[in-house]
Amino acid sequence: MTGLCLAAAGLAVTLPLQAFTLGWTHSIEKIRWEEDYRIVDLRLQLVEARIRGTGAGMEAPTGAILKDGVWHYRPALPPLKRLHLARSGYVADYEMCWDGVCHPMAEIAGPVGTDSVLDIFPCHVR
């Protein structure tokens, strides 16, 4: 069975997920971003992204649709082998959501140090 693995220095977490949402707040503009991923053929397929506003360097891309104050769009990216997330104690951490519930990344992957990188990638789960 395919699932989702999270790895960092001294960390290995496996989640039995086929889809999830990654959310974060822009460090300067304080605007929420969300990306929906699905595992397809051991790759992460970005299905949809949302921005809850605009700001410096955060314009909604061409073709985005504004619904209830949120820009919805589908980034033209090929399926990814993995995501590299830079986590820092100086900004708000990421959230991962599945089955309608959001979880702080610290709850899943432990607290963030001053600077750390977390890899997220599809993997085989027992």
C-alpha positions in Angstrom: 0.0 0.0 0.0 1.2 3.5 -0.8 1.3 6.2 1.8 3.1 9.4 2.8 6.5 9.6 4.5 8.0 12.6 6.3 11.7 12.6 7.0 14.1 15.0 8.6 17.3 14.7 10.7 16.4 12.1 13.3 12.8 11.8 12.1 10.8 9.3 10.1 7.0 9.3 10.1 4.7 7.3 7.8 1.1 8.3 7.3 -1.5 6.0 5.5 -2.7 8.8 3.3 -3.5 9.1 -0.4 -4.4 12.8 -0.4 -3.6 15.8 1.9 -3.6 19.5 2.0 -0.5 21.5 2.9 -1.3 24.9 4.4 0.9 27.8 5.5 0.7 31.6 6.2 2.9 33.9 4.1 5.6 35.3 6.5 5.2 38.9 5.4 1.7 39.3 4.1 0.1 37.0 6.7 -2.1 35.5 3.9 -3.0 31.8 4.0 -1.9 29.5 1.1 -3.1 25.9 0.6 -2.1 23.2 -1.8 -4.0 19.9 -2.4 -1.9 16.9 -3.2 -2.8 13.4 -4.3 -0.4 10.4 -4.6 -0.4 9.0 -8.1 2.2 6.4 -9.3 4.5 7.1 -6.3 4.5 10.8 -7.1 2.8 13.9 -5.5 0.3 15.4 -7.9 -0.6 19.0 -7.1 -4.4 19.0 -7.8 -5.4 22.6 -6.7 -4.0 25.6 -4.9 -5.7 28.4 -3.1 -4.6 31.9 -1.9 -6.8 33.8 0.5 -5.8 37.2 -0.9 -3.0 38.9 -2.7 0.1 40.9 -1.8 3.6 41.6 -2.7 4.8 38.8 -5.0 1.6 36.8 -4.3 -0.6 37.7 -7.3 -3.1 35.1 -8.4 -1.9 33.4 -11.6 -3.7 33.8 -14.9 -6.8 31.6 -15.0 -7.3 31.7 -11.2 -11.0 31.9 -10.2 -12.1 34.1 -7.2 -14.7 32.3 -5.1 -15.8 33.7 -1.7 -12.6 35.8 -1.4 -10.2 32.9 -2.2 -8.3 32.5 -5.4 -8.5 28.9 -6.8 -6.1 27.6 -9.5 -4.3 24.6 -10.7 -0.5 25.0 -11.0 1.0 23.6 -14.2 3.5 21.3 -12.5 4.5 17.7 -13.3 4.1 15.2 -10.5 6.8 15.6 -7.9 9.0 13.0 -6.3 9.1 15.0 -3.1 8.5 18.3 -1.3 11.3 20.0 0.6 9.8 22.2 3.3 12.0 24.8 5.0 10.8 25.1 8.6 11.9 28.0 10.8 11.2 29.1 14.3 10.9 32.6 13.0 7.7 32.1 11.1 4.4 30.2 11.5 4.9 26.5 10.8 3.0 24.5 8.1 -0.2 22.5 8.6 -1.2 19.2 7.0 -4.9 18.5 6.6 -6.6 15.2 5.7 -10.1 13.8 6.3 -11.4 17.3 7.0 -9.0 17.9 10.0 -5.9 20.1 10.0 -2.9 19.2 12.1 0.0 21.6 13.0 3.2 20.2 11.5 4.8 20.2 15.0 2.2 17.7 16.0 3.2 15.4 13.1 6.9 16.0 12.7 7.9 17.5 16.1 8.9 21.0 17.0 11.0 23.1 14.6 14.5 24.2 15.4 15.9 27.5 14.3 16.2 26.1 10.7 15.3 22.7 9.5 14.2 20.9 6.3 11.4 18.4 6.2 11.0 16.1 3.1 7.5 14.8 2.2 7.3 12.0 -0.3 5.2 8.9 -1.3 6.3 5.6 0.1 5.2 2.1 0.7 3.4 1.6 4.0 2.8 -1.7 5.8 
